[in-house]
Amino acid sequence: MNLNDYLNPLKNDLIFDPDGELGKQVNFNRGNFSFDSLNKGDIVVVGIPYHMNHQLEFTKSVDLVRNELYSLAAHDSSDCKIIDAGDLKRGKNVKEILYSLKELLDLLREKGVFTLLIGGSNILNLGVLMHFESVWGKYSYTIVEPWFSLADYMPYDLVNCNLLNYYNLGSQSYYLTQKQQEWIKANYYETNRLGKIRGNLGETEPYLRDSGGCSISINAVKYADAPGQQEPYPNGLYNEEVCQLAKYTGLANNLEIFGVFDYSPAKDRNRVTAKLIAQMLWFSIEGYRLRYQEHPYSDDHFQKFLVTFDDREITFYKSERTSRWWMEVPGKEVARNQVFPCNLSDYEMACQHEIPERWLHAYRRLNFYTDKG
C-alpha cells in the first residue's frame, strides 16, 4: 500500500506558526510516509484543494485552514495522535478525483482512524458515499447545507440510493428546487430545516450518532459569520452553532469521516472563514477525545423504559454515564429489534401517547423502504 499514489506530501516550505500548540502535536507527511505510518495516528487530516464547478480549479483553501488550525491551543496529546497526510492528488476530471478519494478512504479505514477532510466542493460527498457503500452496504450519512446538493449529483450515477439513509440538517425552503424536493420524497430521506434546529441544536445529535460520516458546507453558515462563500447567503447557522455540530461529529461513536467543504478563500475577509473552519475541526478533535463507546445491548449501565399506548409499545434506553438515549424499533427482516439513537424529547413525546417522528422514520426505513426503486 503506497499512500503516495493518492497523496501529495506537504511542501517543505509550508511552515506553520512556531508558537502554535496544536501544530506541535501533529505528525506531518513531508514525503517520507508509508501506509504503516498511519499506525501512529488516531486522527488523519486530508486536504482536497480543488473546486469542481464547470472545471477543476486549484485553491489555496486547505493550507489557509491548516495555518489557522495548527495555531490553535493543544489538546491532551495522550488521548489521540494526529497525522496530516497531505493533499489528495489532482485527477484528470471530477470522477477520477472522486474515485481516488473513495480508494484513499478505503485504505484509511483499514487503520481505524477518524478522518478529517478539508475541501473543496461539496461534490466530494459522492466520493465519501462511494466508500461507505463499498464497505458498509447500507449506511447513514449527514450533510449540513441549505439545499439538497446530492439530488443534483445523481446524474453521475455513482451512488445507490437504496443503500443510503440520508439526513439533511439546515435546509432553507427558498433554495430547494422542485427536482430536489421530489428526490427527497422519492427516497424517504429525513430533513430538518434551519428554523427547526435553530435554538434546539441538541435535537440534531442523534442523527450524527447514527451516521457513518458527515459533511458541513460553509454555505450553511450565515454570510456575516463566514464570508468565504462563492455566493453570499444571508441566512444560516451561527458560528457557535456550526462549531457545536462539529463537536457532535467527534463525539458520535460510529462516525468515521467528517468533512468541511465549499470554502472560497478569494471571497474571505481577514481569513475569518478559515479561522471558523479551523475552530470547527478543533471542536471535532475535542469531541473525538471525549468519545465514549457504549450500546444498550452490550453494556449494563443503561436504564430501560417501556412506554405503552394504544396497540404499541416502545422501549427506550438511557445511559447512566453519558445521559444519551436510544430507542428500539422493530424490523420485519431482523430477529431482534434494532436500536436507534434518540433524545429525551422522543421519550417525553411517547409518554404523551404520540409516536415520535424519529421513531416513525426509523420504522418506515426498516419495514417499507428497503427497496425504493
N, C-alpha and C positions, 0 to 999 in steps of 0.2 A: 504494500500500500504506500503510495507516494503522494503526500499532500501537495507537493509542488506541482503535480499535474493539474490541480484545481486552484491553487492559491499563489498569488504574488506576495512575497515577503515584504515587510515594511522597509522602506528605504532607510539607508544608514543616516541620511541627513535629516530624517524626521525625528527631531528631538523634542521631548515633552518637557513641560515645566519642571525644572530640577527640584522645586520645592513641593511639587505635588505628591501628597502622601499615597494616594491610590496607585499612581503610576509606578511607585517603587515596589508594589506588591505584584506587578504583572510581569509575566514571562513573555517577551516579545519574539515573534518569528522574524529573525533577521536573515533568513536564508539557510539556517542550519537545522531546520525542523524535519522530523520524520513522523511517521504515524505513531510510533511508540512515545514520542514526546508528549502526546496527549495523556499519557498515563499520569503525568504530573499535574493535571488540571481537573477542576470540578466545573468551571465555567469557561467557555470558549467564545471569544468575540470574533465575528467575521464581518468585514466590510464589503459592501456591494456598491461601488461608486458609479453607478450608471443610471441615467434617466432614460426610460424607454417609452417615448411617445410615438412620434412618427419615425424616429430613427434613434439609434443608440448614441448617447452623449455622455462623455466622461464628466464627472462632477467632483469637486473637492469636498463635498459634504461630509464624507466619512472622516477625513483627517481633521476637519474643523471640530467635529463632535469628539473625536479622540482627544484632541488638545484640551477640551473643556472637561471631559470625563476624568482624565488622569491627573488633573489638577485638584480634584476634589479630595475630601477627607478619606482617610483609610478605613477599611473595615478590619475586623479582627482576622488577621491572616491565618490563624489557626483553624478557622471554620471552613474556609474554602480557598482554593488556589485558582487564580485567573490566568488565562492564556489569551493573548491577542495573536490569532493565527494569520493575520494579514487580510488581503483582499481577494475576492473571487476574480479569477481571470476573465478577461473580456472575450466573449464569443463572437461568432460571425453575425449572429442575429439574436433576436429575443428568445426564440425557442432553444437555441444552443445554451444560452445563459441559464434558462430555467432547468434544462436537463443537467447541467453542471452543478447547479445548486442542489437539485434533488440527490445526485450521486454523492456530493460532499456531505450532505446531511445524513445519508445512509452510513457513511464512514464514521461520522461523529457519534452517531447513535450507538455504534459498537463499543464506544468507550464510556457510554453512560453519562455524558456531560450535558450541562444546561447551556444551550446555545443562544447567544445574543446576536441578532442581525441588525446592522446599521445600513439602511438603504438610502437611495434607490427608490424606484417607482413601486407602487403597490401591486403591480402585476407580478412581482416576486412572490406574492402569496401562492400563485399557481405552482411554483417550484416546491414550496413547503407542503402543499396539499398532495402533490405527486409523491413526495417522500412518505407522508403518513399513509397514503393509500397502499403503497408497496409493502410497508412493514406492519401496519395495524389492520388492514382491511377496513372495517367500519371504524369511524373516529369522529371526534368533535373538534371544532375549530372556531375561535372567536376573532372577529375583526371589528375594531373600533374605527368607524368612519361615518361621514354624514350621508352616504348613499350605499348602494349595493354593487360595488365595482365588479364582483365576481360574475354577475349576470352579463356584464359587457364583455367578459373574457371567455365566455363559454364557446364562442366560435373557434377558439384554439383547439378545442376537443382534447384537452389534456386531463380532465378531471371527471370522474364518475359520480354524479350527484346522488346515486343510490347509496354510496358508501359514506357520504359526507353529512354530518349533522352540523349545520352552520348557525352560529349565533352572531347577530349584529348588535352592537351597542352604539348609541349616539346618533342614530339616523335622524335626518331632518326632512320632513314631508315634501317641502317645496323643491327638493333636489331629486326626488325619486321619479324616474321616468316610468311610463306605463309598462315598458318591457321589463324593467327591474322589479316592479310590483308583481307582475304576472309570474316571473321566475320564482320569487319568494313563495307565492301562494301555491304554485305547482309542485314545489318541493317541500312544503310544510315546514319551512325554516322559522326560527324564532327570532323576533326583532324587538328591540327596546329603544324607543325614540328618546331623543335628547331630553324632552320635557319629563319623561317618565323616570329617568335615572338622576336628573338634576335634583340635588338635595337629599337623595336617598341612594347614595352610591354603593352602600353595603349590599343592596339587592343584586348587584352585578357579580359579587364574589363567587356565588355558586356556579355561574356559567364558566368562569375561568378555572374553577376547581374541577369541572367536568371536561375541560378541554386539554388536548394534547399540545396545542400551540395557540399563540395569539399574536396579532399584529395591531399596531396603532398607527393610523395615518395622521400625520401632523395637521392634515386638513380638518381633523375632528376638533381641533383646538381653536378657540376664538382668535381671530387675526390680531387683536390687540395684545394677546399673550404670546403669539407665535407668528411673527410677520414673515418668516421664511417659508411662505407658501407660494406655489406657482400662480394661484389666483387667490385674492383676498376673500375670506369667508367671515362675515361679521359675527355670526353666532357659532357657538360651540362650547366645548368643555373649558373650564378654567384650568390654569396651570396646576393648581393644587389638586384638582380632581384627576387629571391625567397622571400625575405622579402617584396618586393613591391606586389607580388602576394598575400602574406598572408594578407597584409593590405586591398587589394581589397575584400578578403573574409569577413572582418569585415564590410566594407562599404556597401556590397551588401544587399539590403533591404530584400530579401526573403531567404537569405542563413541562414540556421538554424544550420548546423553542419560543423565543419572544423577539419580535422584530419591530423596529420603528422606521417607517417609510415616508416618502414624499417630501423630504426636506429639500428646499430650494435655496441654497446659500446666496444666490445672486439677489434675492429679494429680502434677505435678512438684514436687520438693523442692529449694529453693535454686537453681532453674534448672539442675540437674545434667544433665538430658536435653538441654536447649537447648545447653548447653556441649558435650556429646558430639556432637550433630548438627553444630554449628559446626566441631568438630575433624574430623569425617568429611568435611565439604565442603572444609575446608582441605587435607586429605590428597589429596582428589580433584584439587584445583587443583595441588597439588605434583606429583602423578603426571602430569597433563597437561603441565606444564612439561618433564617428562623424557621425553615421548613420543619414540619413535624409529621412524619408518616404515621397514619392511623386509618383504620377501617372498621366499621361496625361488626363485620363478620369475622374479623381476625383479632380484635383487641377486646379486653374485658373492662375498659374504663368508660363504657357508654351507659347512659340511662336510656331506657326503652319506653316509649309512649304509644299506646294503642288508642286511636281515635275512631269511634264507630258512629255512623249516622246513616239513616235510610237503609239501603241494602249494601252498604260499602264500609270497609274499614281500611284505615291507612296506618301503617306503623312508622313512627319517627324515632330517630336516634339522636341523642345529644352527647357530645364528647365532654367528659368531666374535666379534661385537661386543656382543651382549646375553645370550648363553648361552641364549636361548629355543629351544624345539623345535617342529617341525611334523612331520606325517606325511601321506603320500599315501594317498588312499582312492579306489578305482575306482568309477565310476558307470556304469550301463547307458545313460544318456541323455546322457553327456558324452563328447567326443572325447578329452579329456585327464584324467588323474586329478586329483581335487580335493585341495587341501592344507588340513588342519585343524590348529589349534593343539593341542599336546600337551605332555607333560613328560618329563623324563629317566626317570621311573619307567615310562612306557609303553614306551620303548625297552628298558629293562632287562627288562621283562616279556617282550617279544618275543624277546629274546636267550635267555630261559629256555624258549622254544618254547611260550609262552602268548600267545593273542591278547588284546591289551589291551581292556578293557571300553570304553574311549573310542573305539577303532577300530571295534569292533562296532556301537556306537550310530551312528557316522557312516556305516558301510557300510549298515546297515539303513535309515537315513534317506535315503540316495541311491538305493537299489535296490528297496526293498519298500514303503516307507511314504509314497510320493509322493501317494497318494490314500487318506485314512483313512476316507472315508465319513462 
